[in-house]
Structures are given as C-alpha cells and as structure tokens.
C-alpha cells in the first residue's frame, strides 16, 4: 500500500502493527453458503481480515492509539481500493488480534466509537 499515513513517523515504526488479507469467494461457494435474505450471495462479497498485535507497554497508550489510528485509516483506504477494483461487491471487515488493552481503555473506545474521551 502506498500512502502517506505516518510512514516516516517514528511512532509507527514498531515491529507489530497488522496483517491485512482480502478474501474473495469462489463462484461455486454461492450454492453452499448463500443466505435467502442476501440477494447478492457470497460470490459478490470480499472479506477483509485484519489481524493485529499492538504494542505491549502500559505506559505507551499513545503508541497504541497511533497504531489503531493507522489500522483504521488503512482499512478505510483498502476498502475504497477494493470497491473501486470490484464494483458492486460488498466489502466486509473483520478486525481481530491482541490489542493489549482492556475494555474501558482509550484503545478499545477508539475502535468501537471512532473517538475517545
């Protein structure tokens, strides 16, 4: 991916951020997995799976937030790229991994709400 999202910023230069993979269903899978409510079926779906391992350091929530920000911006960018490359496809995302965060943390809140207090 070529973008200017913090590429030269030291805060992003950590040994862990995320792995992204885009999966496109084969046409034959439609007959097995198609739901009646989904008129398009799975053959018109791309699944973007993102797996992360954020920094483990309780004193560096700022780095974790920066990493999550980069991941979320990258997801938005990749979804747009996939939608342009595959018009008419649904692009769904699964974000998983080790966030090294607890449910009431800023990282958790940022992922769920897009901001934090």
DRENTORKOL-3810 file (N, C-alpha, C; in nm, 4 decimals):
REM DRENTORKOL-3810
@n.u->0.0844; n.v->-0.1178; n.w->0.0000; ca.u->0.0000; ca.v->0.0000; ca.w->0.0000; c.u->0.0880; c.v->0.1228; c.w->0.0000
@n.u->0.0590; n.v->0.2120; n.w->-0.0856; ca.u->0.1344; ca.v->0.3353; ca.w->-0.0922; c.u->0.0473; c.v->0.4483; c.w->-0.0409
@n.u->0.0867; n.v->0.5039; n.w->0.0731; ca.u->0.0136; ca.v->0.6180; ca.w->0.1269; c.u->0.1093; c.v->0.7003; c.w->0.2106
@n.u->0.0626; n.v->0.8119; n.w->0.2579; ca.u->0.1471; ca.v->0.8981; ca.w->0.3386; c.u->0.1055; c.v->0.8960; c.w->0.4853
@n.u->0.0374; n.v->0.7934; n.w->0.5291; ca.u->-0.0126; ca.v->0.7859; ca.w->0.6660; c.u->0.1018; c.v->0.7484; c.w->0.7591
@n.u->0.1724; n.v->0.8471; n.w->0.8096; ca.u->0.2723; ca.v->0.8248; ca.w->0.9125; c.u->0.3903; c.v->0.7382; c.w->0.8742
@n.u->0.4193; n.v->0.7258; n.w->0.7452; ca.u->0.5267; ca.v->0.6355; ca.w->0.7046; c.u->0.6610; c.v->0.6713; c.w->0.7650
@n.u->0.6905; n.v->0.7979; n.w->0.7807; ca.u->0.8199; ca.v->0.8371; ca.w->0.8337; c.u->0.8145; c.v->0.8673; c.w->0.9832
@n.u->0.6984; n.v->0.8592; n.w->1.0428; ca.u->0.6814; ca.v->0.8911; ca.w->1.1835; c.u->0.7309; c.v->0.7763; c.w->1.2704
@n.u->0.8209; n.v->0.8059; n.w->1.3635; ca.u->0.8808; ca.v->0.7035; ca.w->1.4496; c.u->0.7772; c.v->0.6257; c.w->1.5300
@n.u->0.6667; n.v->0.6884; n.w->1.5647; ca.u->0.5652; ca.v->0.6228; ca.w->1.6467; c.u->0.5054; c.v->0.5003; c.w->1.5770
@n.u->0.5073; n.v->0.4999; n.w->1.4433; ca.u->0.4521; ca.v->0.3879; ca.w->1.3680; c.u->0.5554; c.v->0.2787; c.w->1.3409
@n.u->0.6814; n.v->0.3102; n.w->1.3580; ca.u->0.7888; ca.v->0.2157; ca.w->1.3249; c.u->0.8106; c.v->0.1173; c.w->1.4387
@n.u->0.7188; n.v->0.0309; n.w->1.4567; ca.u->0.7241; ca.v->-0.0714; ca.w->1.5599; c.u->0.7190; c.v->-0.2071; c.w->1.4922
@n.u->0.7699; n.v->-0.3130; n.w->1.5601; ca.u->0.7721; ca.v->-0.4451; ca.w->1.4965; c.u->0.6352; c.v->-0.5097; c.w->1.4835
@n.u->0.5323; n.v->-0.4467; n.w->1.5333; ca.u->0.3983; ca.v->-0.5034; ca.w->1.5213; c.u->0.2987; c.v->-0.3945; c.w->1.4848
@n.u->0.2167; n.v->-0.4216; n.w->1.3908; ca.u->0.1018; ca.v->-0.3370; ca.w->1.3591; c.u->-0.0102; c.v->-0.4290; c.w->1.3159
@n.u->-0.0092; n.v->-0.4739; n.w->1.1898; ca.u->-0.1195; ca.v->-0.5577; ca.w->1.1442; c.u->-0.0851; c.v->-0.6282; c.w->1.0132
@n.u->-0.1595; n.v->-0.7350; n.w->0.9888; ca.u->-0.1537; ca.v->-0.8073; ca.w->0.8627; c.u->-0.2932; c.v->-0.7981; c.w->0.8016
@n.u->-0.2997; n.v->-0.7637; n.w->0.6738; ca.u->-0.4261; ca.v->-0.7489; ca.w->0.6028; c.u->-0.4344; c.v->-0.8561; c.w->0.4946
@n.u->-0.5512; n.v->-0.9186; n.w->0.4821; ca.u->-0.5730; ca.v->-1.0126; ca.w->0.3724; c.u->-0.7157; c.v->-0.9927; c.w->0.3210
@n.u->-0.7293; n.v->-0.9855; n.w->0.1891; ca.u->-0.8603; ca.v->-0.9726; ca.w->0.1259; c.u->-0.8954; c.v->-1.1067; c.w->0.0637
@n.u->-1.0108; n.v->-1.1587; n.w->0.1011; ca.u->-1.0563; ca.v->-1.2889; ca.w->0.0521; c.u->-1.1795; c.v->-1.2706; c.w->-0.0344
@n.u->-1.1768; n.v->-1.3319; n.w->-0.1512; ca.u->-1.2910; ca.v->-1.3255; ca.w->-0.2430; c.u->-1.3433; c.v->-1.4676; c.w->-0.2600
@n.u->-1.4710; n.v->-1.4848; n.w->-0.2393; ca.u->-1.5320; ca.v->-1.6171; ca.w->-0.2501; c.u->-1.5346; c.v->-1.6642; c.w->-0.3944
@n.u->-1.5178; n.v->-1.7939; n.w->-0.4123; ca.u->-1.5306; ca.v->-1.8526; ca.w->-0.5451; c.u->-1.6782; c.v->-1.8645; c.w->-0.5807
@n.u->-1.7091; n.v->-1.8634; n.w->-0.7078; ca.u->-1.8479; ca.v->-1.8710; ca.w->-0.7533; c.u->-1.9188; c.v->-1.9956; c.w->-0.7040
@n.u->-1.8514; n.v->-2.1079; n.w->-0.7000; ca.u->-1.9147; ca.v->-2.2332; ca.w->-0.6582; c.u->-1.9606; c.v->-2.2275; c.w->-0.5128
@n.u->-1.8981; n.v->-2.1434; n.w->-0.4329; ca.u->-1.9346; ca.v->-2.1344; ca.w->-0.2915; c.u->-2.0736; c.v->-2.0741; c.w->-0.2723
@n.u->-2.1234; n.v->-2.0014; n.w->-0.3706; ca.u->-2.2537; ca.v->-1.9365; ca.w->-0.3577; c.u->-2.3630; c.v->-2.0387; c.w->-0.3282
@n.u->-2.3579; n.v->-2.1514; n.w->-0.3913; ca.u->-2.4624; ca.v->-2.2509; ca.w->-0.3748; c.u->-2.4622; c.v->-2.3125; c.w->-0.2359
@n.u->-2.3485; n.v->-2.3110; n.w->-0.1702; ca.u->-2.3377; ca.v->-2.3705; ca.w->-0.0371; c.u->-2.3710; c.v->-2.2708; c.w->0.0720
@n.u->-2.3256; n.v->-2.1460; n.w->0.0573; ca.u->-2.3331; ca.v->-2.0506; ca.w->0.1674; c.u->-2.4332; c.v->-1.9371; c.w->0.1494
@n.u->-2.5014; n.v->-1.9274; n.w->0.0390; ca.u->-2.5894; ca.v->-1.8136; ca.w->0.0156; c.u->-2.7068; c.v->-1.8134; c.w->0.1124
@n.u->-2.7309; n.v->-1.6984; n.w->0.1731; ca.u->-2.8457; ca.v->-1.6807; ca.w->0.2618; c.u->-2.9637; c.v->-1.6318; c.w->0.1788
@n.u->-3.0823; n.v->-1.6706; n.w->0.2183; ca.u->-3.2012; ca.v->-1.6285; ca.w->0.1434; c.u->-3.2193; c.v->-1.4782; c.w->0.1484
@n.u->-3.1826; n.v->-1.4137; n.w->0.2625; ca.u->-3.2017; ca.v->-1.2689; ca.w->0.2750; c.u->-3.1014; c.v->-1.1913; c.w->0.1909
@n.u->-2.9891; n.v->-1.2523; n.w->0.1570; ca.u->-2.8837; ca.v->-1.1836; ca.w->0.0832; c.u->-2.9004; c.v->-1.2123; c.w->-0.0654
@n.u->-2.9549; n.v->-1.1169; n.w->-0.1380; ca.u->-2.9827; ca.v->-1.1398; ca.w->-0.2795; c.u->-2.8550; c.v->-1.1479; c.w->-0.3630
@n.u->-2.7470; n.v->-1.0876; n.w->-0.3171; ca.u->-2.6230; ca.v->-1.0918; ca.w->-0.3935; c.u->-2.5502; c.v->-1.2235; c.w->-0.3742
@n.u->-2.5538; n.v->-1.2816; n.w->-0.2559; ca.u->-2.4802; ca.v->-1.4051; ca.w->-0.2290; c.u->-2.3356; c.v->-1.3759; c.w->-0.1981
@n.u->-2.2634; n.v->-1.4787; n.w->-0.1560; ca.u->-2.1256; ca.v->-1.4596; ca.w->-0.1153; c.u->-2.0310; c.v->-1.4384; c.w->-0.2323
@n.u->-2.0723; n.v->-1.4740; n.w->-0.3530; ca.u->-1.9807; ca.v->-1.4541; ca.w->-0.4657; c.u->-1.9600; c.v->-1.3056; c.w->-0.4942
@n.u->-2.0435; n.v->-1.2195; n.w->-0.4393; ca.u->-2.0291; ca.v->-1.0752; ca.w->-0.4548; c.u->-1.9744; c.v->-1.0106; c.w->-0.3278
@n.u->-1.9025; n.v->-1.0892; n.w->-0.2480; ca.u->-1.8505; ca.v->-1.0404; ca.w->-0.1210; c.u->-1.6991; c.v->-1.0569; c.w->-0.1161
@n.u->-1.6342; n.v->-0.9538; n.w->-0.0655; ca.u->-1.4914; ca.v->-0.9603; ca.w->-0.0344; c.u->-1.4800; c.v->-0.9419; c.w->0.1156
@n.u->-1.4054; n.v->-1.0294; n.w->0.1786; ca.u->-1.3849; ca.v->-1.0236; ca.w->0.3229; c.u->-1.2430; c.v->-0.9746; c.w->0.3490
@n.u->-1.2330; n.v->-0.8594; n.w->0.4144; ca.u->-1.1040; ca.v->-0.8029; ca.w->0.4515; c.u->-1.0775; c.v->-0.8421; c.w->0.5965
@n.u->-0.9778; n.v->-0.9272; n.w->0.6182; ca.u->-0.9437; ca.v->-0.9741; ca.w->0.7524; c.u->-0.8166; c.v->-0.9031; c.w->0.7955
@n.u->-0.8230; n.v->-0.8406; n.w->0.9125; ca.u->-0.7096; ca.v->-0.7655; ca.w->0.9654; c.u->-0.6746; c.v->-0.8245; c.w->1.1014
@n.u->-0.5504; n.v->-0.8670; n.w->1.1164; ca.u->-0.5036; ca.v->-0.9229; ca.w->1.2424; c.u->-0.3910; c.v->-0.8348; c.w->1.2953
@n.u->-0.3994; n.v->-0.7957; n.w->1.4215; ca.u->-0.3017; ca.v->-0.7032; ca.w->1.4779; c.u->-0.2416; c.v->-0.7552; c.w->1.6080
@n.u->-0.1286; n.v->-0.7029; n.w->1.6409; ca.u->-0.0677; ca.v->-0.7223; ca.w->1.7726; c.u->-0.0088; c.v->-0.5875; c.w->1.8117
@n.u->-0.0862; n.v->-0.5138; n.w->1.8909; ca.u->-0.0430; ca.v->-0.3804; ca.w->1.9303; c.u->0.0678; c.v->-0.3882; c.w->2.0347
@n.u->0.1391; n.v->-0.2783; n.w->2.0480; ca.u->0.2485; ca.v->-0.2670; ca.w->2.1433; c.u->0.2035; c.v->-0.3071; c.w->2.2834
@n.u->0.2871; n.v->-0.3862; n.w->2.3518; ca.u->0.2592; ca.v->-0.4214; ca.w->2.4916; c.u->0.3445; c.v->-0.3324; c.w->2.5800
@n.u->0.2828; n.v->-0.2244; n.w->2.6272; ca.u->0.3502; ca.v->-0.1321; ca.w->2.7182; c.u->0.2418; c.v->-0.0464; c.w->2.7801
@n.u->0.2140; n.v->-0.0709; n.w->2.9074; ca.u->0.1047; ca.v->0.0007; ca.w->2.9744; c.u->0.1265; c.v->0.1512; c.w->2.9796
@n.u->0.2498; n.v->0.1959; n.w->2.9686; ca.u->0.2782; ca.v->0.3390; ca.w->2.9745; c.u->0.2760; c.v->0.4079; c.w->2.8394
@n.u->0.2481; n.v->0.3334; n.w->2.7320; ca.u->0.2515; ca.v->0.3930; ca.w->2.5982; c.u->0.1185; c.v->0.3784; c.w->2.5257
@n.u->0.0123; n.v->0.4214; n.w->2.5916; ca.u->-0.1189; ca.v->0.4224; ca.w->2.5280; c.u->-0.1206; c.v->0.5086; c.w->2.4029
@n.u->-0.0355; n.v->0.6113; n.w->2.3996; ca.u->-0.0276; ca.v->0.6982; ca.w->2.2820; c.u->0.0166; c.v->0.6207; c.w->2.1584
@n.u->0.1104; n.v->0.5278; n.w->2.1772; ca.u->0.1578; ca.v->0.4480; ca.w->2.0641; c.u->0.0478; c.v->0.3531; c.w->2.0180
@n.u->-0.0216; n.v->0.2913; n.w->2.1137; ca.u->-0.1325; ca.v->0.2010; ca.w->2.0785; c.u->-0.2404; c.v->0.2758; c.w->2.0013
@n.u->-0.2745; n.v->0.3963; n.w->2.0467; ca.u->-0.3752; ca.v->0.4759; ca.w->1.9768; c.u->-0.3285; c.v->0.5130; c.w->1.8358
@n.u->-0.2009; n.v->0.5455; n.w->1.8227; ca.u->-0.1476; ca.v->0.5777; ca.w->1.6897; c.u->-0.1514; c.v->0.4548; c.w->1.5995
@n.u->-0.1198; n.v->0.3386; n.w->1.6557; ca.u->-0.1247; ca.v->0.2160; ca.w->1.5774; c.u->-0.2679; c.v->0.1855; c.w->1.5335
@n.u->-0.3637; n.v->0.1995; n.w->1.6250; ca.u->-0.5047; ca.v->0.1758; ca.w->1.5910; c.u->-0.5510; c.v->0.2772; c.w->1.4864
@n.u->-0.5102; n.v->0.4011; n.w->1.5004; ca.u->-0.5462; ca.v->0.5032; ca.w->1.4023; c.u->-0.4945; c.v->0.4644; c.w->1.2638
@n.u->-0.3715; n.v->0.4186; n.w->1.2561; ca.u->-0.3151; ca.v->0.3766; ca.w->1.1282; c.u->-0.3908; c.v->0.2571; c.w->1.0713
@n.u->-0.4254; n.v->0.1620; n.w->1.1570; ca.u->-0.5015; ca.v->0.0445; ca.w->1.1122; c.u->-0.6375; c.v->0.0863; c.w->1.0569
@n.u->-0.7094; n.v->0.1707; n.w->1.1301; ca.u->-0.8432; ca.v->0.2122; ca.w->1.0875; c.u->-0.8369; c.v->0.2913; c.w->0.9561
@n.u->-0.7378; n.v->0.3790; n.w->0.9422; ca.u->-0.7225; ca.v->0.4539; ca.w->0.8168; c.u->-0.6856; c.v->0.3607; c.w->0.7019
@n.u->-0.6034; n.v->0.2612; n.w->0.7317; ca.u->-0.5646; ca.v->0.1641; ca.w->0.6288; c.u->-0.6833; c.v->0.0797; c.w->0.5854
@n.u->-0.7695; n.v->0.0430; n.w->0.6808; ca.u->-0.8908; ca.v->-0.0317; ca.w->0.6474; c.u->-0.9784; c.v->0.0515; c.w->0.5532
@n.u->-0.9991; n.v->0.1783; n.w->0.5877; ca.u->-1.0799; ca.v->0.2660; ca.w->0.5021; c.u->-1.0204; c.v->0.2749; c.w->0.3622
@n.u->-0.8907; n.v->0.2937; n.w->0.3539; ca.u->-0.8219; ca.v->0.3056; ca.w->0.2261; c.u->-0.8369; c.v->0.1769; c.w->0.1442
@n.u->-0.8119; n.v->0.0628; n.w->0.2071; ca.u->-0.8196; ca.v->-0.0650; ca.w->0.1359; c.u->-0.9620; c.v->-0.0976; c.w->0.0929
@n.u->-1.0603; n.v->-0.0644; n.w->0.1770; ca.u->-1.1999; ca.v->-0.0876; ca.w->0.1372; c.u->-1.2348; c.v->-0.0072; c.w->0.0123
@n.u->-1.1919; n.v->0.1182; n.w->0.0074; ca.u->-1.2172; ca.v->0.2007; ca.w->-0.1107; c.u->-1.1472; c.v->0.1434; c.w->-0.2337
@n.u->-1.0243; n.v->0.0994; n.w->-0.2164; ca.u->-0.9499; ca.v->0.0390; ca.w->-0.3277; c.u->-1.0210; c.v->-0.0869; c.w->-0.3794
@n.u->-1.0655; n.v->-0.1714; n.w->-0.2868; ca.u->-1.1338; ca.v->-0.2953; ca.w->-0.3253; c.u->-1.2676; c.v->-0.2660; c.w->-0.3933
@n.u->-1.3416; n.v->-0.1671; n.w->-0.3417; ca.u->-1.4702; ca.v->-0.1310; ca.w->-0.4022; c.u->-1.4510; c.v->-0.0741; c.w->-0.5429
@n.u->-1.3427; n.v->0.0015; n.w->-0.5649; ca.u->-1.3140; ca.v->0.0548; ca.w->-0.6984; c.u->-1.2729; c.v->-0.0572; c.w->-0.7938
@n.u->-1.1938; n.v->-0.1510; n.w->-0.7435; ca.u->-1.1448; ca.v->-0.2602; ca.w->-0.8263; c.u->-1.2542; c.v->-0.3629; c.w->-0.8560
@n.u->-1.3503; n.v->-0.3776; n.w->-0.7645; ca.u->-1.4582; ca.v->-0.4763; ca.w->-0.7774; c.u->-1.5934; c.v->-0.4074; c.w->-0.7578
@n.u->-1.6390; n.v->-0.3293; n.w->-0.8557; ca.u->-1.7665; ca.v->-0.2582; ca.w->-0.8414; c.u->-1.8818; c.v->-0.3555; c.w->-0.8159
@n.u->-1.9704; n.v->-0.3171; n.w->-0.7254; ca.u->-2.0862; ca.v->-0.4000; ca.w->-0.6942; c.u->-2.0626; c.v->-0.5035; c.w->-0.5858
@n.u->-1.9402; n.v->-0.5161; n.w->-0.5406; ca.u->-1.9096; ca.v->-0.6132; ca.w->-0.4348; c.u->-1.9304; c.v->-0.5504; c.w->-0.2974
@n.u->-1.9742; n.v->-0.6327; n.w->-0.2040; ca.u->-1.9794; ca.v->-0.5923; ca.w->-0.0628; c.u->-1.8414; c.v->-0.6193; c.w->-0.0044
@n.u->-1.7838; n.v->-0.5210; n.w->0.0635; ca.u->-1.6555; ca.v->-0.5408; ca.w->0.1305; c.u->-1.6806; c.v->-0.5355; c.w->0.2802
@n.u->-1.6652; n.v->-0.6506; n.w->0.3452; ca.u->-1.6849; ca.v->-0.6613; ca.w->0.4897; c.u->-1.5494; c.v->-0.6780; c.w->0.5571
@n.u->-1.5398; n.v->-0.6314; n.w->0.6816; ca.u->-1.4123; ca.v->-0.6338; ca.w->0.7530; c.u->-1.4249; c.v->-0.7061; c.w->0.8859
@n.u->-1.3227; n.v->-0.7869; n.w->0.9155; ca.u->-1.3068; ca.v->-0.8465; ca.w->1.0481; c.u->-1.1749; c.v->-0.7950; c.w->1.1025
@n.u->-1.1792; n.v->-0.7291; n.w->1.2175; ca.u->-1.0593; ca.v->-0.6810; ca.w->1.2853; c.u->-1.0403; c.v->-0.7654; c.w->1.4103
@n.u->-0.9271; n.v->-0.8330; n.w->1.4195; ca.u->-0.9022; ca.v->-0.9202; ca.w->1.5343; c.u->-0.7555; c.v->-0.9102; c.w->1.5748
@n.u->-0.7225; n.v->-0.9708; n.w->1.6876; ca.u->-0.5833; ca.v->-0.9745; ca.w->1.7300; c.u->-0.5663; c.v->-0.9457; c.w->1.8772
@n.u->-0.4442; n.v->-0.9161; n.w->1.9132; ca.u->-0.4076; ca.v->-0.8843; ca.w->2.0518; c.u->-0.3903; c.v->-0.7334; c.w->2.0610
@n.u->-0.4886; n.v->-0.6681; n.w->2.1218; ca.u->-0.4875; ca.v->-0.5228; ca.w->2.1313; c.u->-0.4136; c.v->-0.4740; c.w->2.2552
@n.u->-0.3738; n.v->-0.5662; n.w->2.3427; ca.u->-0.3063; ca.v->-0.5287; ca.w->2.4671; c.u->-0.3795; c.v->-0.4130; c.w->2.5350
@n.u->-0.5112; n.v->-0.4276; n.w->2.5436; ca.u->-0.5960; ca.v->-0.3241; ca.w->2.6010; c.u->-0.7116; c.v->-0.3891; c.w->2.6759
@n.u->-0.7655; n.v->-0.3160; n.w->2.7708; ca.u->-0.8824; ca.v->-0.3631; ca.w->2.8453; c.u->-1.0056; c.v->-0.2895; c.w->2.7936
@n.u->-1.1257; n.v->-0.3459; n.w->2.8195; ca.u->-1.2483; ca.v->-0.2885; ca.w->2.7616; c.u->-1.2745; c.v->-0.1407; c.w->2.7906
@n.u->-1.2252; n.v->-0.0854; n.w->2.9004; ca.u->-1.2538; ca.v->0.0556; ca.w->2.9280; c.u->-1.1384; c.v->0.1479; c.w->2.8881
@n.u->-1.0461; n.v->0.0988; n.w->2.8076; ca.u->-0.9311; ca.v->0.1796; ca.w->2.7672; c.u->-0.9647; c.v->0.2682; c.w->2.6479
@n.u->-0.8784; n.v->0.3666; n.w->2.6235; ca.u->-0.8943; ca.v->0.4545; ca.w->2.5089; c.u->-0.8844; c.v->0.3800; c.w->2.3772
@n.u->-0.7985; n.v->0.2785; n.w->2.3731; ca.u->-0.7833; ca.v->0.1978; ca.w->2.2505; c.u->-0.9139; c.v->0.1275; c.w->2.2179
@n.u->-0.9720; n.v->0.0626; n.w->2.3163; ca.u->-1.0984; ca.v->-0.0096; ca.w->2.2984; c.u->-1.2095; c.v->0.0867; c.w->2.2560
@n.u->-1.2159; n.v->0.2016; n.w->2.3221; ca.u->-1.3189; ca.v->0.3004; ca.w->2.2910; c.u->-1.3002; c.v->0.3562; c.w->2.1494
@n.u->-1.1751; n.v->0.3805; n.w->2.1100; ca.u->-1.1470; ca.v->0.4343; ca.w->1.9769; c.u->-1.1893; c.v->0.3364; c.w->1.8678
@n.u->-1.1637; n.v->0.2075; n.w->1.8894; ca.u->-1.2030; ca.v->0.1068; ca.w->1.7905; c.u->-1.3547; c.v->0.0995; c.w->1.7789
@n.u->-1.4249; n.v->0.1041; n.w->1.8910; ca.u->-1.5709; ca.v->0.0906; ca.w->1.8903; c.u->-1.6460; c.v->0.2159; c.w->1.8494
@n.u->-1.5941; n.v->0.3329; n.w->1.8854; ca.u->-1.6683; ca.v->0.4571; ca.w->1.8623; c.u->-1.6032; c.v->0.5511; c.w->1.7607
@n.u->-1.4771; n.v->0.5270; n.w->1.7291; ca.u->-1.4066; ca.v->0.6182; ca.w->1.6385; c.u->-1.3447; c.v->0.7368; c.w->1.7077
@n.u->-1.3629; n.v->0.7453; n.w->1.8398; ca.u->-1.3011; ca.v->0.8515; ca.w->1.9200; c.u->-1.2937; c.v->0.8048; c.w->2.0644
@n.u->-1.2356; n.v->0.8848; n.w->2.1501; ca.u->-1.2314; ca.v->0.8518; ca.w->2.2929; c.u->-1.2272; c.v->0.9795; c.w->2.3742
@n.u->-1.2653; n.v->0.9661; n.w->2.5003; ca.u->-1.2653; ca.v->1.0845; ca.w->2.5899; c.u->-1.1502; c.v->1.0771; c.w->2.6867
END
